[in-house]
Amino acid sequence: MDLKNKYFERILMIFIVTLVITEIGIFFPYLISMDFSGYLSNVLLIHYYGLKYIIVSFFVYLLVDFISGGFKKHTINYTKQRLMDKSKKHLLELGYQQEDLKLPQEEPLSKKEGIHVFFEALGESNPNDNILDAFRFLNAGFRYEKITNSGVESECWRFLDTGVEFEFDAESMLKGIILFIKKQQDFQSYLYVKNLILGLREESNSKEVEKLMVSLGLQSVDITTYKLNNKFIVFQFDSNDELQFIRFYLE
């Protein structure tokens, strides 16, 4: 059952419970006094006021739920679930298997440095376990679209809520990945910077990044670019030496 159905099921259940409690409250005084004739003679009037009470109580609940953020929370969760479902549907169209799309219950990938998850996915073509691992590592749905640049077609997977973009070539090979450390356009900030490299922070400057990358054994191309075999990683900083985004790409 999806989140939308669960939310409206909860609303219906509350309505039914309110109705039952109200009915008991209406009937109980007549039951105590054994005045069933009085109940029957006033049943329409009693239920008129009872129904008014039910409706008012129900809308008060909805108002409180809305103010407290319950409706907004369910709407956001429902939207995210729909996006995840659409993403999985697209992966199935690309040749992945249904059972492969289940997210790991214990999240074993969270113990694996994300930089390697992305490096291993780079250069692979769908369907592929390394790309699937990257999808699981992000644990979020994506929007995808075909784009054409200078006559060259490609497909982008945009994880807007997670701040990540995958770019595939016409042969469905993953040729580039961007992690937006700072919020940019439609992308939120990438939240898992600490899971990329041990010691890396959102506030890390170029000197700190250089030390971390050298310790990992990556070949330095310049102060912001590093190489692993035929794969590159670039750290983009602004004028204040603050990390803006990280890009993976092929040679």
N, C-alpha and C positions, 0 to 999 in steps of 0.2 A: 504494500500500500504506500503511495507517495505522500509527501508532506502535506500537499493541499487537501487530500482526502482525510488525513489524520486530523488536520486542524478543524475542518467542518464536522467531522465525527465528534470531536470534543465539544463544539458549539451545540450540536444536536443533543448530546448527552446532558449537557447543562440545562438546556431547555426542557428536556423530559423530566429531569430531577426537580426543577423548579415547578413544573406543572403538577407533579405528584405531590410534592410538599404542600403546594397551595391547595390542592384538592383535599388533602388530609386536614389541613387547617380549617377549611370551610365545613367539612362534614363532621369533624370531631366534636364540636360543642353540641350538635344535634344528637350525636351518638351518646354522649354523656347523659343528656336529659331525656333520651329516648323519644325525642320529638320529631319523628320521621315525617309526620304530616306537615309540620312547619317547614322542614327542609324541602319537601316536594312542592309546597305551595309557593315557596320563594326561590326555587331552584334557578329560574332564569335570571332574576335580579342578583342573586348571590354569585352566579357564574359570570355575570356581566362585570361586577366589580373584581371578581377573582381574575378574570381574563385581563382586565386593565392592569392589575398588580403584576401578573406574569409578564405582560409586554413591557411595562415600565422597568421591572427588575432585569429583564433580558437585555434591554438597551443600556441600562446602567452598567451591566457587566461588560457589554461590548465597548462602552466608552472607557471604562477603567482599563480593560485589556489593551485598547488602542493607546491610551495615555502612558501606560506602563511599558509600551513597546512590544507587547506580545504579538500583535497583528503584524507589525513591521518585521519582527524577528522571523515569524513564520513565512512572510512574503519573501524575505531575503534567502532563507533556507530553501524555499521552494524554487526560487530562481536559480540558485546554485545547483540544486539537484537536477533541474531541467537541463542546465548547461552541461553538467557532467554526463547526463544520459545522452545528449546529442554528441558529445565528444566520443563516448564509447561506441555509439552507432557509427560514427565516421571511421573509427579504428577498425570496426568489424568490416566495413566496406573496403578497407585497405588490406584485409587479409588476416587480421588478428583473430584469435579464438575467444569465445565468450568467457571461458574459465580463466584465461590469461589476464583478463581485465579486472579481476577482483583485486582490490587493494589488500596488501598484506596486513593481517590482523595485529601483528606485533611490530610493524614498521621496521623491519631489519635494516632497510636502506638508510634510516635516520642515523645509523652508526657509521655509515660510509661517507667519506668526505664527498660533498656534492660536486666538487671540481672534477673528480674522476668519473662520476656518473655522467656529466655533460661531455667530458672528453671522449668517453667510450661510445656515447651515442653519436657524436659528430662523425660524419662520413659514412654512416650506415643508411640503408634504404629500407623503407617499410615493406612488409612487416619485419620487425627485428626486436630481439629481446632487450638490447641496450637502449633502444628508443623507448620501449615499454617501461624499462626501469626509470628512465628520466621522467616519464609521465607519472609513474607511481611516486617518485621522489617529490614531485610538486603537489600531488594529491589534490588536484583542482581540474575543473573543466576548462575548455578553450574554445574560442571562436576561430573558425578557419575560413580563408578566402583565397581565391586564385588571383594573382596579380601578374601584370605584364610590364616589364621595364626594358625599353629599347628592343622590343621584339622577343625578349627572353621571358618565358613563363616560369612561374614559381608558385608555391603554396605556403601560406603563413599560418602557423598556429599561434594565436595570441591569448596567452593566459593573463588577462587584464587584471584580475583580482590578485594574482600572485606576482605580477611584474616581470613576466618572461615572454619572449617571442622566439619561436622556432621558424626557420626558413628552409624549405625544401626546394630542390631544383625540379625540372620537368620529369626527371626519372625517379622522383620521390626520395632522393638522397638528402639527408640532413646536412646542409652546407653552412649553416650559421645559427648561433644562439646569442641572444642578448638578454642580460639581466639588468633591469632598471633599478639601481640602488636608490635613486631619488625619483619621486613621483614625476612622471612625464606624460603629457597629453592624456590618453585614456588609461594608461598603465598606472597601477598602484605601485608603491615601493616594494622591492623584493625583501621579504621578511626573514629569509633564512641565510643571511650573510655569514653568521657564525658557523653554519653547517658546511660552508664551502671549503674553508681552509681554517685549521686550528690557529687561532690568534687574530683572524681577520675580523674587523669591526666596520660598521657603517662610517665611523669617524676616521678610519685609517687613511693616512696620507701616502703620497707616492714613495717616500723613503721607507715607511713601515711595510708597504706592500712589496717593495723590492727585496727586503730582508726575508720576508716570508717565502717569496717565490724562489729565491736562491736556495733556501733551506730545503725546498721540495725537489731540488735538482733539475729544475727546468732551465733550458738554455735562454739566456737573456739576448734579445734582439736590440732593445733599447730600454730606457727607464720604465716604459709602460707596457712593453710587448714582450711576451715570453713564448718559447716554442717547445713542443713535445712531439718529436718525430715530424710529421707533416701537418701538425695541428697547432694553432696559435691561440693565445688568450691575450686580450688587450684590456687594460684598466684605463678608463677615461676619467680625467680629473678636470674640475673647473678652475677658474682663475684663483680661487682660494685654496687650491690643492685639496678639495673635497671630492670624494669618489662619486661620480655620476652614474656610470653604468659599466658593466663588464661584458665583453664580447668574445665569443669563441668563433673561430672560422678556420677553413681549410686553406692550405697553401695554394 
